[in-house]
């Protein structure tokens, strides 16, 4: 009589059960990992967006008879996005131009806590108007990042902080 080679039904079921136990453990870990990556990527994109506004301020040439032009980043709560705008100071009137130079859309699940005053950079020094600013982005139960914008124009993304929920 010839011996059959292969797996028995019991061996197959045990293998499937072990794979199910491993999946139950690792799927939530993977989901948490992808959320942390989204939050980090969004923080890096926002920091880069702010750096772009500063670079525009640094690279602008300001004539003596021209009105003062600064570059700033504004956050739009209703659109959950940021935009880089030129702010023109004509002595008694300061106005933002209506068209964004660049725009960045924030993921709907990421919450942004923007300072009360917009982030504005002087032309041509690239220094920040109004002192240091801190912008916090948060994803519930995952953590938060803080973007620090110093008066000198230095922009940095801090380390992720674990928080139970967004403030």
PEHU-V717327 format. One record per pair of residues at least 24 apart in sequence whose C-alpha atoms are under 6 Angstrom apart, sorted by the first residue. I is the first residue (numbers start at 0). J is the second residue. If there is no record, write none. Layout:
BEGIN
i=I j=J
i=I j=J
END
This chain:
BEGIN
i=53 j=120
i=53 j=125
i=56 j=122
i=56 j=123
i=56 j=125
i=57 j=122
i=57 j=123
i=57 j=124
i=57 j=125
i=69 j=120
i=69 j=121
i=69 j=122
i=70 j=119
i=70 j=120
i=71 j=118
i=71 j=119
i=71 j=120
i=72 j=118
i=73 j=117
i=79 j=105
i=80 j=104
i=80 j=105
i=109 j=137
i=109 j=138
i=110 j=136
i=110 j=137
i=111 j=135
i=111 j=136
i=125 j=152
i=126 j=150
i=126 j=151
i=126 j=152
i=127 j=152
i=137 j=165
i=139 j=164
i=139 j=165
i=140 j=164
END
